[in-house]
Amino acid sequence: MDLSDDRPVFTAELTPYRSLGKTGFRVVLVICGGVCLLYGAFFLATGAYPVGVFFGLDFLGLYIALKMSYRSARAREEVTVSRTGLSIRKFSAAGRMVEHRFNPFWARFRVRRHEEFGITGMYVTGEGRFTDIGSFLNPDDRESFAKAFRGALATVKRRI
């Protein structure tokens, strides 16, 4: 093996899972909007106008919550392991990037587990620093990532 070879042994892009796609988003808004409009109009017609206003506020709250959820889904993490470096690049929903670099020979991968729920946290430590990884992943994705990442670190450490 060429010592100057620094090709990645492992790369992963971690993204939050969203079960509601764009079509589902529209369907939920149309159905909830229709129900709010129907009942809001009924209460307005019967003279209970504050109830109708609250139906409109409920719909607005649902719309804002779903939009915020989709905005937070733009966050992601890029993890790269090579023979000479371990890089964890975290991108916020706003697009701001923070990069954490570790020497793969000094890096330690820590996993926090719960008996019932599985992995509840994953961390990389080394050289007096630490960072979490994949805090937004679901338990199954955490398990598969932890297995693959741990294997990649072991592979790099064996290739001295």
C-alpha positions as CSV (number, residue, x, y, z in Angstrom):
1,M,0.0,0.0,0.0
2,D,1.3,3.4,-0.9
3,L,1.8,5.6,2.2
4,S,0.8,8.7,0.3
5,D,-2.5,7.2,-0.6
6,D,-5.2,9.1,1.3
7,R,-8.4,7.8,-0.3
8,P,-11.4,7.6,2.0
9,V,-12.0,4.2,3.5
10,F,-15.5,5.2,4.7
11,T,-17.8,8.1,3.8
12,A,-21.3,8.6,5.0
13,E,-23.8,11.4,4.7
14,L,-26.3,11.4,7.6
15,T,-29.6,13.2,7.1
16,P,-32.7,13.4,9.3
17,Y,-35.6,11.1,8.3
18,R,-38.9,12.7,7.5
19,S,-41.8,10.4,7.0
20,L,-44.0,13.0,5.3
21,G,-43.1,13.8,1.7
22,K,-44.1,16.8,-0.3
23,T,-47.3,15.2,-1.5
24,G,-48.2,14.1,2.1
25,F,-47.5,17.6,3.3
26,R,-50.0,19.0,0.8
27,V,-52.6,16.3,1.6
28,V,-52.3,17.0,5.3
29,L,-52.7,20.7,4.8
30,V,-55.6,20.4,2.4
31,I,-57.5,18.0,4.8
32,C,-56.8,20.0,7.9
33,G,-57.5,23.3,6.1
34,G,-60.8,21.9,4.9
35,V,-61.9,20.7,8.3
36,C,-60.8,24.0,9.9
37,L,-62.6,26.0,7.3
38,L,-65.8,23.9,7.6
39,Y,-66.0,24.0,11.3
40,G,-64.7,27.6,11.5
41,A,-67.5,28.7,9.1
42,F,-70.1,26.8,11.1
43,F,-69.1,28.5,14.4
44,L,-68.9,31.9,12.7
45,A,-72.4,31.4,11.2
46,T,-73.8,30.5,14.6
47,G,-72.3,33.6,16.3
48,A,-69.4,31.9,18.1
49,Y,-66.8,33.8,16.1
50,P,-63.9,33.4,18.6
51,V,-64.1,29.6,18.0
52,G,-63.8,30.2,14.2
53,V,-60.8,32.4,14.8
54,F,-59.1,29.7,16.9
55,F,-59.6,27.2,14.1
56,G,-57.7,29.5,11.8
57,L,-55.0,29.9,14.4
58,D,-54.8,26.1,14.7
59,F,-54.3,25.7,11.0
60,L,-51.6,28.4,11.0
61,G,-49.8,26.7,13.9
62,L,-49.9,23.4,12.0
63,Y,-48.5,25.0,8.9
64,I,-45.7,26.7,10.8
65,A,-44.8,23.5,12.6
66,L,-44.6,21.5,9.4
67,K,-42.5,24.2,7.7
68,M,-40.1,24.3,10.6
69,S,-39.8,20.5,10.5
70,Y,-38.9,20.6,6.8
71,R,-36.4,23.4,7.4
72,S,-34.7,21.4,10.1
73,A,-34.5,18.4,7.7
74,R,-31.9,20.4,5.7
75,A,-29.3,19.7,8.4
76,R,-26.8,17.0,7.6
77,E,-23.5,15.5,8.6
78,E,-20.7,14.2,6.4
79,V,-18.4,11.6,7.9
80,T,-15.1,10.6,6.2
81,V,-12.5,8.2,7.4
82,S,-9.2,7.9,5.6
83,R,-5.8,6.5,6.7
84,T,-4.6,9.9,7.8
85,G,-7.7,11.7,9.0
86,L,-11.2,11.5,10.4
87,S,-13.5,14.4,9.4
88,I,-17.0,15.1,10.6
89,R,-18.6,18.1,8.8
90,K,-21.9,19.3,10.3
91,F,-24.2,21.5,8.3
92,S,-27.0,23.3,10.0
93,A,-30.4,23.9,8.5
94,A,-29.3,27.4,7.7
95,G,-26.2,26.1,5.8
96,R,-23.5,26.9,8.3
97,M,-20.8,24.3,8.4
98,V,-18.6,23.2,11.3
99,E,-15.8,20.7,10.7
100,H,-14.3,18.4,13.4
101,R,-11.0,16.7,12.5
102,F,-9.4,13.8,14.4
103,N,-6.4,11.6,13.9
104,P,-8.0,8.2,13.3
105,F,-5.3,6.4,15.4
106,W,-6.2,8.5,18.4
107,A,-9.9,8.7,17.9
108,R,-12.3,6.7,20.0
109,F,-15.8,6.0,19.0
110,R,-18.2,5.9,22.0
111,V,-21.7,4.7,22.0
112,R,-24.3,5.3,24.8
113,R,-26.9,2.5,25.0
114,H,-30.2,2.0,26.7
115,E,-31.5,-1.5,27.3
116,E,-34.9,-0.9,25.8
117,F,-34.2,1.8,23.1
118,G,-30.8,0.8,21.8
119,I,-28.2,3.5,21.0
120,T,-29.1,6.8,22.4
121,G,-25.9,8.7,21.6
122,M,-22.7,8.4,19.5
123,Y,-19.5,10.3,20.1
124,V,-16.0,10.6,18.7
125,T,-13.3,11.6,21.2
126,G,-9.6,12.1,20.8
127,E,-6.9,14.6,21.5
128,G,-8.9,16.2,24.3
129,R,-11.9,17.0,22.1
130,F,-15.2,15.3,21.4
131,T,-18.2,15.7,19.1
132,D,-21.5,13.9,18.8
133,I,-22.6,12.1,15.6
134,G,-26.0,11.4,14.2
135,S,-28.1,12.8,17.0
136,F,-31.0,13.1,14.6
137,L,-30.9,9.5,13.4
138,N,-33.6,6.9,14.3
139,P,-32.5,3.9,16.4
140,D,-32.1,1.5,13.5
141,D,-30.0,3.9,11.5
142,R,-27.8,4.6,14.5
143,E,-27.2,0.8,14.9
144,S,-26.2,0.4,11.2
145,F,-24.0,3.5,11.2
146,A,-22.3,2.6,14.4
147,K,-21.4,-0.9,13.0
148,A,-20.1,0.5,9.8
149,F,-18.2,3.4,11.4
150,R,-16.6,1.2,14.0
151,G,-15.5,-1.2,11.3
152,A,-14.0,1.6,9.2
153,L,-12.0,2.8,12.2
154,A,-10.8,-0.7,12.9
155,T,-9.7,-1.1,9.3
156,V,-7.7,2.1,9.3
157,K,-6.0,1.2,12.5
158,R,-5.0,-2.2,11.2
159,R,-3.4,-0.7,8.1
160,I,-0.3,1.0,9.7
